[in-house]
Amino acid sequence: MNLKNGIKPEPQETFGNMIFMGLNREKMYFDREKGERTDKLEARIYNVASSVQQGQIEVTLPDYVDLKEIDFNKPVELVNPRITARAQANGNFANIVYTLMAEDIVEAGHKPNSNFEPKAKEQKEPVTAGSDKK
């Protein structure tokens, strides 16, 4: 099974009623060549309470979305949520890490901006396995 674009959940069945809890953290790009974190924003991660999940979940929004100024405990909705998974090696074992991404978080009942057009993503070069072999 190939899930490159992630899993598109049914928001009401998967999350139920959601309440905004606030900004959790900002994720910055990591420069693999230099081995250090940069000052360039990659994403913002927000906490949202979910009635169906019976707890707090993290929602990742891309860098082009403005900082959310939603009041604490306000009902919210996710715009185009998507769940991705990745394996994280741990010795002889691996853990699956799920990430919930969305295009935006809006107050419940508000329509998302119809003029919203995300920025084009930068094309990243593939990681190679070392120098060219001849």
C-alpha positions in Angstrom: 0.0 0.0 0.0 1.4 3.4 -1.0 0.2 6.4 1.0 2.4 9.2 -0.3 -0.3 11.8 0.2 -1.4 10.5 3.6 -4.8 9.5 4.8 -7.7 11.9 4.4 -9.9 11.4 7.5 -13.6 12.2 7.9 -13.2 15.1 10.4 -16.5 14.6 12.3 -16.1 10.9 12.7 -12.4 11.0 13.4 -12.2 14.1 15.7 -15.7 15.0 16.7 -16.0 18.4 18.4 -12.6 20.2 18.5 -11.5 22.9 20.9 -8.5 25.2 20.3 -5.9 24.9 23.0 -3.1 27.2 21.6 0.3 27.1 20.0 2.5 24.3 21.0 5.7 25.1 19.2 7.3 26.3 16.0 9.3 23.8 13.9 12.3 25.1 12.1 14.1 23.7 9.1 17.2 21.5 9.8 20.2 21.9 7.6 21.5 18.4 7.2 24.8 19.5 5.5 25.8 21.7 8.4 24.1 19.5 11.0 22.3 22.4 12.7 18.8 24.0 12.9 18.2 27.1 10.9 16.0 30.1 11.6 13.7 29.4 8.7 10.1 28.4 9.8 8.9 25.1 8.5 5.6 24.7 10.4 3.6 25.7 13.5 2.2 23.0 15.7 -1.0 23.7 17.6 -2.8 21.7 20.4 -6.5 20.9 19.8 -8.8 18.9 22.1 -10.8 16.2 20.4 -14.0 14.7 21.8 -13.7 11.5 19.8 -10.0 11.0 20.5 -10.7 11.9 24.1 -7.7 14.0 24.5 -5.3 16.6 23.1 -3.9 16.2 19.6 -1.3 18.1 17.7 -2.1 19.7 14.4 0.7 20.8 12.1 0.1 23.9 9.9 2.5 24.9 7.1 4.7 27.9 7.3 2.7 30.1 4.9 -0.4 30.1 7.3 -0.4 33.1 9.6 -0.1 32.7 13.4 -3.5 31.7 14.8 -5.1 34.3 17.1 -8.0 32.1 18.2 -9.3 32.4 21.8 -8.6 29.5 24.2 -11.5 26.9 24.4 -13.1 28.1 21.2 -14.7 25.4 18.9 -12.6 25.0 15.8 -12.6 23.0 12.5 -9.7 21.7 10.4 -9.4 22.6 6.7 -8.4 19.6 4.6 -6.8 17.5 7.4 -4.4 14.7 6.4 -2.6 12.1 8.5 0.8 10.9 7.5 2.9 8.1 9.1 6.7 7.5 9.3 8.8 4.9 10.9 11.3 5.9 13.5 14.1 3.4 14.2 14.9 2.5 17.8 17.7 -0.1 17.8 16.2 -3.4 16.5 12.7 -1.9 16.7 10.7 0.8 14.9 7.9 3.0 16.1 5.3 4.5 13.8 4.9 8.2 14.3 1.6 9.7 13.0 1.4 13.4 12.1 -1.9 15.3 11.6 -1.5 18.1 9.1 -4.0 20.6 7.9 -4.1 23.6 5.6 -5.7 25.7 8.3 -7.6 25.9 11.6 -10.7 28.0 11.6 -13.3 28.8 14.2 -16.3 26.5 13.9 -19.0 27.8 11.6 -16.6 30.1 9.7 -15.8 29.4 6.1 -12.2 29.2 5.1 -10.9 32.0 2.8 -11.9 31.1 -0.8 -9.0 33.2 -2.2 -6.6 31.0 -0.2 -3.8 29.7 -2.5 -0.8 28.0 -0.8 2.7 28.8 -1.9 4.4 26.5 -4.2 6.5 24.0 -2.3 10.3 24.1 -2.9 11.6 21.1 -4.8 14.1 19.3 -2.6 17.0 17.3 -4.1 17.0 13.6 -3.3 19.4 12.4 -0.8 22.2 10.4 -2.4 24.2 7.6 -1.0 27.7 9.2 -1.3 30.0 10.1 -4.1 29.5 8.9 -7.7 30.9 5.5 -8.4 32.7 4.8 -11.6 
